[in-house]
């Protein structure tokens, strides 16, 4: 172990599977980080933020991991122009708490605020607003990237290093370490949403409702029941919203319309045995979740209620037990809606259970070769690890790929190189850019080795 490194640490993704050990370095000293990169050794180095990727992209067995959360400064906020200059280790939670008093809003937010800016760029995260706002990389005006030779490059989306910029967006940390970024923001009047919820009886009705006037909402998502079978297969809740204006708020909220109320109610203890989520508990959860939200329109909800309910429960992934879980997320083009239905059918037929299920519509993708979103439907299910899951996922892979779809690198934890190659037709284009900036593959991860990236 090189001098200055922390002790060997065991790391996993959010799915709590496939733990490996690496030497973890945490420092805000850019020169020190550059030295770590130049002296990384044969197993290489990878950056890590808050560890919210579900698989192994921020693990590096036997190598070095740079914990970028020490880079935690917000350098500049320009409220008039709607800009923020921020270190890569700042969480979206911290950033939102800083920006909202200025009436500023991050256009792209995933299902949790516990993600760093660097991780958001490396995964090119998306949210419920993709159909109108695109993904995170669309709103990055510039970034500072530390490359394999230890130098720092300032990249812009249309500058002389445009290929490297877009290879870094969605590049899972394999082109270098993002140190700082300038982001474009939206202006809002309040920290609240005006929410329309529609309770629907089956999957076909759900997809039809979500397609109807979807572009008139800035945020749009569906939850569906993946346990109930028969004519009510895929029954669910279509939840869509726009930013509330001050005039939309009840009087008691109008005095402080930009207050960010986001409590964490509890931290889930690490005591749950395997098998806590089964057909019985899954059915009970799905019934309660479905019944709790009848059709209601123009309801004022705060950020946590609408966007981030799981953030109220720290370490909620522990609820899946010691074997962990797999999040299976894919996108298929519009016109391949049969894949969505068949996926839900195959999960229930195989006896697997998922309770936290999400369906969204994507808009246009961006120029990044490894960016996940493209126009179509994206489905996401959480499946506890147990016997038969590998075989189910293999069958789902073929269904998705035959329809022209692909899997999300920030979520996947078990795909093969062939699955990723088929799903990302511009992968070789990305590899060429990466080879030019990092010819000796200094930046490496468990994922990059597993997928031959």
C-alpha positions in Angstrom: 0.0 0.0 0.0 1.4 3.4 -1.0 2.2 6.0 1.6 -0.7 8.3 2.3 -3.4 5.8 1.4 -6.1 4.8 3.9 -6.4 1.3 5.1 -7.8 -1.3 2.8 -11.6 -0.9 2.7 -14.3 -3.2 1.5 -16.8 -1.6 -1.0 -20.0 -2.5 -2.6 -22.6 -0.7 -4.7 -26.0 0.2 -3.4 -27.3 -3.3 -4.2 -24.9 -4.7 -1.6 -23.6 -7.4 -3.9 -20.1 -8.4 -5.0 -18.0 -6.7 -2.3 -14.3 -6.1 -3.1 -11.4 -4.4 -1.3 -9.4 -1.4 -2.5 -7.2 1.3 -1.1 -9.3 4.4 -0.5 -7.9 7.9 -0.7 -9.9 10.9 0.5 -8.3 14.4 0.0 -9.3 17.8 -1.4 -5.7 18.4 -2.5 -5.8 18.3 -6.3 -2.0 17.8 -6.5 -2.2 14.9 -4.2 -5.0 13.3 -6.3 -2.9 13.8 -9.4 0.0 12.1 -7.7 -2.3 9.2 -6.8 -3.4 8.9 -10.4 0.1 9.0 -11.8 1.3 6.3 -9.3 -1.8 4.2 -9.3 -0.1 0.9 -10.2 -1.2 -1.9 -12.4 -4.8 -2.2 -10.9 -5.4 1.4 -11.7 -7.7 4.0 -10.0 -11.3 5.0 -10.1 -13.3 7.9 -8.5 -16.2 7.2 -6.0 -18.8 9.6 -4.7 -21.6 8.5 -2.4 -21.8 4.9 -3.7 -25.3 5.1 -5.1 -24.5 3.2 -8.3 -26.2 -0.2 -7.8 -23.4 -2.4 -9.1 -19.6 -2.1 -9.3 -18.5 1.0 -11.3 -16.9 2.7 -8.3 -15.2 -0.4 -7.0 -11.6 -1.4 -7.9 -10.5 -4.7 -6.4 -6.8 -4.5 -5.4 -6.5 -1.0 -6.8 -7.1 2.5 -5.7 -10.4 4.4 -5.2 -10.4 8.2 -4.8 -13.3 9.3 -2.6 -14.2 12.7 -4.2 -16.6 13.7 -1.4 -13.7 15.7 0.1 -14.1 18.1 -2.9 -17.1 19.7 -1.3 -17.1 23.5 -2.1 -19.7 25.5 -4.0 -17.6 28.2 -5.5 -20.0 30.5 -7.2 -23.8 31.0 -7.6 -25.0 33.5 -10.3 -28.7 33.7 -9.6 -29.4 36.1 -12.5 -27.7 33.9 -15.1 -28.9 30.7 -13.5 -25.4 29.2 -13.1 -23.5 27.4 -10.3 -19.8 26.5 -10.2 -19.3 23.5 -7.9 -16.8 20.8 -6.8 -17.5 17.3 -8.1 -17.9 15.9 -4.5 -20.8 18.1 -3.6 -24.1 16.1 -3.2 -27.2 17.1 -5.0 -28.8 17.4 -1.6 -26.3 20.0 -0.5 -26.5 21.8 -3.8 -30.3 22.0 -3.7 -30.3 23.4 -0.2 -27.9 26.1 -1.4 -29.7 27.0 -4.6 -33.3 27.1 -3.6 -33.1 30.3 -1.5 -32.0 31.9 -4.8 -35.0 30.5 -6.6 -32.8 28.1 -8.5 -33.5 24.5 -9.4 -31.5 21.6 -10.8 -33.2 20.7 -14.0 -32.3 17.0 -13.6 -32.8 15.1 -10.3 -32.7 11.3 -10.0 -34.7 9.3 -7.4 -32.3 10.3 -4.6 -30.5 13.5 -3.7 -27.6 11.5 -2.3 -25.6 11.6 -5.5 -22.5 13.7 -6.1 -22.1 16.1 -9.1 -19.2 14.0 -10.4 -21.3 10.9 -10.1 -24.2 12.6 -11.9 -21.9 13.5 -14.8 -20.2 10.1 -14.9 -23.6 8.3 -15.0 -25.4 11.0 -17.0 -28.2 10.6 -14.6 -31.8 11.2 -15.6 -35.0 11.9 -13.7 -38.7 12.2 -14.0 -38.2 15.3 -16.2 -36.2 13.6 -19.0 -39.0 13.9 -21.5 -38.6 17.7 -21.4 -35.2 18.4 -19.8 -33.0 15.6 -21.0 -30.3 14.1 -18.8 -27.7 15.7 -16.5 -25.0 16.2 -19.2 -27.3 18.4 -21.2 -27.0 21.0 -18.4 -23.2 20.9 -17.9 -21.6 24.0 -19.3 -18.0 23.1 -18.5 -16.0 20.6 -16.4 -12.5 20.2 -15.1 -11.2 16.7 -15.8 -8.0 15.2 -14.3 -6.7 12.7 -16.8 -4.3 9.8 -16.6 -1.2 11.9 -17.0 -2.1 13.9 -14.0 -3.1 17.1 -15.8 -6.3 19.0 -15.6 -8.4 19.8 -18.7 -11.3 22.2 -18.9 -13.9 20.7 -21.2 -17.0 22.2 -22.8 -19.7 20.5 -24.8 -18.8 22.2 -28.1 -15.1 23.2 -27.5 -11.9 21.7 -28.9 -12.2 18.7 -26.6 -15.9 18.1 -27.3 -15.3 14.3 -27.9 -13.7 14.0 -24.5 -16.5 16.0 -22.9 -19.2 13.7 -24.2 -17.1 10.6 -23.5 -16.9 11.7 -19.9 -20.7 12.3 -19.7 -22.0 8.8 -19.1 -18.4 7.4 -19.2 -18.6 5.9 -15.7 -15.4 7.6 -14.5 -13.2 5.8 -17.1 -11.9 8.9 -18.9 -10.6 10.6 -15.7 -11.7 12.3 -12.4 -14.2 15.2 -12.7 -13.0 17.8 -10.2 -15.4 20.7 -10.8 -18.3 21.7 -13.0 -20.4 24.7 -14.1 -24.1 23.8 -14.4 -27.0 25.6 -15.9 -30.1 25.9 -13.7 -33.8 26.7 -13.9 -35.6 29.5 -12.0 -38.6 28.5 -9.8 -40.9 30.5 -7.5 -41.3 27.8 -4.9 -39.9 24.5 -3.5 -43.2 22.7 -4.2 -45.0 20.8 -6.9 -48.5 20.9 -8.1 -49.2 17.2 -8.6 -51.8 15.2 -10.5 -52.2 11.5 -9.6 -54.2 9.0 -11.6 -55.0 5.6 -10.2 -55.3 3.1 -13.1 -56.5 -0.5 -13.3 -53.9 -2.2 -15.6 -50.7 -1.8 -17.5 -52.2 -0.8 -20.8 -54.3 1.9 -19.2 -51.3 3.1 -17.3 -49.1 3.5 -20.4 -52.0 5.2 -22.3 -52.6 7.7 -19.4 -48.9 8.5 -19.1 -48.6 9.2 -22.9 -51.6 11.6 -22.7 -50.4 15.2 -22.6 -47.2 14.1 -21.0 -45.2 17.1 -22.4 -47.4 19.5 -20.5 -45.8 18.2 -17.2 -42.2 18.9 -16.3 -42.1 15.8 -14.1 -43.7 12.4 -15.0 -43.5 8.9 -13.5 -45.5 5.8 -12.9 -45.5 3.2 -10.2 -47.0 -0.2 -11.2 -47.9 -3.3 -9.3 -45.6 -6.2 -10.3 -47.2 -8.8 -8.0 -50.9 -8.8 -8.9 -51.6 -11.0 -11.9 -54.6 -11.5 -14.2 -56.7 -8.6 -15.7 -55.1 -6.1 -13.2 -51.5 -6.9 -14.1 -49.5 -3.7 -13.9 -52.2 -1.6 -12.2 -50.7 1.5 -10.9 -50.3 5.2 -10.3 -49.5 7.8 -12.9 -48.0 10.8 -11.1 -47.1 14.0 -12.9 -46.4 17.5 -11.8 -45.3 21.0 -12.6 -43.5 23.5 -10.3 -46.0 25.2 -8.1 -46.1 29.0 -8.2 -46.6 31.1 -5.1 -50.3 31.6 -6.0 -50.8 27.8 -6.0 -49.7 27.4 -2.4 -51.9 27.5 0.6 -51.6 30.7 2.7 -49.5 29.0 5.4 -46.7 28.2 2.9 -46.6 31.5 1.0 -44.4 33.4 3.5 -41.5 31.0 2.9 -42.2 29.4 -0.5 -38.6 28.3 -1.0 -38.2 26.4 2.2 -36.7 23.0 1.6 -38.3 20.6 4.1 -36.5 17.2 3.8 -36.3 15.3 7.0 -34.8 11.8 7.4 -37.2 9.9 9.6 -35.0 7.0 10.4 -32.0 4.9 9.4 -32.9 1.3 8.5 -31.1 -1.1 10.8 -28.9 -3.8 9.4 -31.0 -6.7 10.9 -33.2 -8.0 8.1 -32.9 -11.6 7.1 -33.0 -12.9 3.5 -36.5 -13.3 2.0 -38.2 -10.4 3.8 -39.6 -9.4 0.4 -41.6 -12.3 -0.8 -45.0 -12.8 -2.6 -46.9 -12.2 0.6 -45.1 -9.1 1.8 -44.9 -7.8 -1.8 -48.6 -8.2 -2.2 -49.4 -6.4 1.0 -47.0 -3.5 0.1 -48.4 -3.2 -3.4 -52.0 -3.2 -2.2 -51.3 -0.5 0.4 -49.2 1.6 -2.1 -51.9 1.4 -4.7 -54.8 2.2 -2.3 -53.0 5.1 -0.6 -53.1 7.4 -3.7 -56.5 7.7 -5.3 -57.0 9.9 -8.3 -56.5 13.5 -7.2 -55.3 16.6 -9.1 -53.7 19.9 -8.2 -52.3 18.7 -4.9 -49.4 20.6 -3.5 -46.5 18.4 -2.5 -43.0 19.2 -1.3 -39.8 17.9 -2.9 -39.4 14.8 -0.7 -43.1 13.8 -1.0 -43.0 13.9 -4.8 -39.4 13.3 -5.9 -37.6 11.6 -3.1 -39.7 9.6 -0.7 -37.0 7.0 -0.1 -34.6 9.7 1.1 -36.6 9.8 4.3 -35.2 6.4 5.1 -31.4 6.2 5.5 -29.7 3.0 4.3 -33.0 1.7 3.0 -31.2 -0.9 0.9 -30.6 -2.9 4.1 -34.3 -3.9 3.9 -33.4 -6.5 1.2 -31.3 -8.4 3.6 -27.6 -9.6 3.6 -27.7 -11.0 0.0 -28.6 -7.7 -1.4 -30.7 -7.0 -4.5 -30.4 -6.3 -8.2 -31.9 -3.3 -9.9 -32.9 -4.1 -13.5 -33.4 -1.1 -15.6 -33.7 -0.9 -19.4 -35.0 1.4 -22.1 -36.8 0.3 -25.3 -37.9 2.5 -28.2 -41.4 3.7 -28.6 -43.2 1.0 -30.6 -41.8 -1.7 -28.4 -44.4 -1.4 -25.6 -44.9 -5.2 -25.7 -41.5 -5.5 -24.0 -42.8 -3.7 -20.9 -45.8 -6.0 -20.6 -43.8 -9.2 -21.3 -41.1 -8.1 -18.7 -43.8 -7.8 -15.9 -45.3 -11.1 -17.0 -41.9 -12.9 -16.9 -41.1 -11.6 -13.5 -44.4 -12.8 -12.0 -44.3 -16.1 -13.9 -40.8 -16.8 -12.5 -42.0 -16.1 -8.9 -39.7 -13.1 -8.3 -41.0 -10.1 -6.5 -40.4 -6.4 -7.0 -42.2 -3.7 -5.1 -40.4 -0.5 -6.0 -41.3 -0.4 -9.7 -40.9 2.7 -12.0 -42.0 3.4 -15.5 -41.0 6.6 -17.4 -41.0 8.1 -20.9 -37.7 9.4 -22.2 -37.3 12.2 -24.7 -34.3 12.7 -27.0 -30.9 11.5 -26.0 -27.7 13.6 -26.0 -24.4 13.2 -28.0 -22.7 11.1 -25.3 -21.9 7.6 -26.7 -22.6 5.9 -23.4 -25.6 7.9 -22.3 -28.4 5.6 -21.4 -31.6 7.5 -22.4 -33.1 7.5 -25.8 -36.7 8.2 -27.0 -38.8 5.4 -25.5 -40.0 3.7 -22.3 -37.7 2.9 -19.4 -38.7 0.3 -16.8 -36.9 -0.3 -13.5 -37.5 -3.1 -11.0 -35.7 -4.0 -7.7 -35.3 -7.8 -7.4 -33.9 -9.5 -4.3 -31.0 -11.8 -5.1 -32.1 -15.4 -4.9 -32.0 -18.6 -7.0 -33.2 -18.3 -10.6 -32.6 -14.5 -10.8 -29.6 -14.9 -13.2 -31.6 -17.0 -15.6 -34.6 -14.6 -15.5 -32.3 -11.6 -16.3 -30.6 -13.5 -19.2 -34.1 -14.0 -20.7 -35.0 -10.4 -20.2 -31.7 -9.3 -21.7 -32.6 -11.0 -25.0 -36.1 -9.5 -25.0 -34.7 -6.0 -24.5 -31.9 -6.3 -27.0 -34.1 -7.8 -29.7 -36.3 -4.7 -29.4 -33.4 -2.3 -29.9 -33.1 -1.5 -26.2 -30.2 -1.3 -23.7 -29.4 -1.4 -20.0 -28.3 1.4 -17.6 -24.7 1.2 -16.6 -25.2 3.0 -13.3 -27.8 0.4 -12.3 -26.6 -2.9 -13.8 -24.5 -5.4 -11.9 -24.5 -8.7 -13.8 -24.6 -8.0 -17.6 -22.1 -9.5 -20.0 -19.8 -7.6 -22.4 -21.9 -8.9 -25.3 -25.1 -7.4 -23.8 -23.5 -4.0 -23.4 -21.9 -4.1 -26.9 -25.3 -4.8 -28.5 -27.1 -2.2 -26.5 -24.6 0.6 -27.1 -23.8 0.8 -30.8 -21.4 3.7 -30.3 -19.3 1.8 -27.7 -16.3 1.5 -30.0 -16.4 5.2 -30.7 -16.2 5.8 -26.9 -13.4 3.3 -26.6 -11.4 5.2 -29.2 -11.7 8.5 -27.2 -10.8 6.8 -24.0 -7.8 5.1 -25.5 -6.5 8.4 -26.7 -6.7 10.1 -23.3 -5.8 7.0 -21.2 -3.8 4.6 -23.4 -2.6 2.4 -20.5 -6.1 2.1 -18.8 -5.0 3.9 -15.6 -8.7 4.4 -14.9 -10.2 1.0 -14.1 -13.0 -0.5 -12.1 -14.6 -3.8 -11.4 -17.2 -2.9 -13.9 -14.7 -2.0 -16.6 -12.9 -5.3 -16.2 -16.2 -7.3 -16.1 -17.6 -5.6 -19.2 -14.3 -5.3 -21.1 -14.7 -1.5 -21.3 
